Amino acid sequence: MERRVTLIGFGEAARAFAPGLSARLAGYDRKTDDADLRPRKLGDFAADGVTACETPAAALAEAEAVLSLVTADQALAAATASDGLSPGAFWFDMNSVAPQTKHSAARVITARGGRYVDAAVMAPVHPKRSAVPILLSGPHAAAGAALLVEIGFADVRVIAGDIGAASAVKMLRSVMVKGIEALCAECALAADAAGVLDEVVASLDASPPPLGWAERFDYNLDRMLVHGLRRAAEMDEVVSTLEALGIGATMSRGTVERQRALGALAIAPPDGLAAKLHTLAPFVRPAHGNRAA
């Protein structure tokens, strides 16, 4: 029997997923409430074989599963507007939001009798579409994973932990992925403005091949604990260089703060990543009074 699945939000992700799903699809997007945007959005629904609904309640009626695929700032609002959710229906919160936001949404869905699943989409939805890797966590994750696979998602994995675990992986991965993007922009724009782009690129290309991420974390923490103060002083000069070029130094200012904070701890780094993190924990976690930036 064909599953009844509702898509809340019909932007890039929903449109990437819909063609590959074996289910009877309905959907709602608040842009259909805008008279100017409505014809185009209705056309999107029709093109992807999804029944467009006038209200969230109409879209949720009789749904066995809901994929919440809205913008991050609307994730909690989408859960709050779930009045028509059927008892026992899955609510897959696939939005890129903080664990605490997902906890808030879960309380709403649970109070309405739904089964909330924290879902983290771990790569761009194109080109993989419904084959994109998805992490699930929470008490209904295993049952939810079975349903997602049944309707056509090809790379679904349940991880240990309650609601918030999957989103924590997504958010913390983004520290690196989006941070590197921002660092690249700051470096490339400044190198171009200084007229030395080719030399900067050649210097970076000559660097040793990167280590695995666990080894990188270990090595970089070691360097920061030993040389953080000196490196912070160098990065102060980097900030001056960027400001003189008129590029701005948002990322590099943050580097100064982090290098200086860890270097100022004056801790002899123990061997191994786990040992370093254990040693640093009393200084950086909010449960302890002393914090490094």
URMO-V316566 format. One record per backbone hydrogen bond with DSSP energy under -0.5 kcal/mol. CO is the residue of the C=O (numbers start at 1). NH is the residue of the N-H. If there is no record, write none. Layout:
co-><CO CO>
nh-><NH NH>
//
This chain:
co-><3 3 4 4 5 6 6 7 7 8 11 12 13 14 15 17 18 21 23 24 25 26 27 28 29 30 31 33 34 35 37 38 39 40 41 42 43 44 45 46 50 51 55 56 57 60 64 65 66 66 67 67 68 69 71 72 74 75 76 77 79 82 86 89 90 90 91 91 92 92 93 95 98 98 99 100 101 102 103 104 105 106 107 108 109 109 110 113 114 115 116 117 117 118 119 120 120 125 128 129 130 130 133 134 135 136 137 138 140 141 142 143 144 145 146 147 148 148 149 151 155 157 161 162 164 165 166 167 168 169 170 171 172 173 173 174 174 175 176 177 178 179 180 181 182 183 184 185 186 187 188 189 190 191 191 191 192 196 197 198 199 200 201 202 204 212 213 214 215 216 217 218 219 220 221 222 223 224 227 228 229 230 231 232 233 234 235 236 237 238 239 240 241 242 242 242 243 249 250 251 252 253 254 255 256 257 258 259 260 262 263 267 272 273 274 275 276 277 278 280 280 281 281 283 285>
nh-><5 24 64 65 26 8 67 9 28 69 15 16 17 18 19 20 21 23 25 5 51 7 53 9 32 33 34 35 38 39 41 42 43 44 45 46 47 48 50 49 52 27 59 60 61 63 90 6 68 92 8 69 94 11 74 75 78 79 80 81 82 85 89 115 66 92 93 117 68 94 119 97 101 102 103 104 105 106 107 108 109 110 111 112 112 114 113 88 116 91 140 93 119 137 121 122 135 129 131 132 154 155 122 157 120 159 118 141 144 145 146 147 148 149 150 151 152 153 152 22 134 136 138 165 168 169 170 171 172 173 174 175 176 176 177 178 179 179 180 181 182 183 184 185 186 187 188 189 190 191 192 193 194 195 196 197 195 200 201 202 203 204 205 206 207 216 217 218 219 220 221 222 223 224 225 226 227 228 231 232 233 234 235 236 237 238 239 240 241 242 243 244 245 246 247 248 246 253 254 255 256 257 258 259 260 261 262 263 264 265 266 269 276 277 278 279 280 281 282 283 284 284 285 292 288>
//
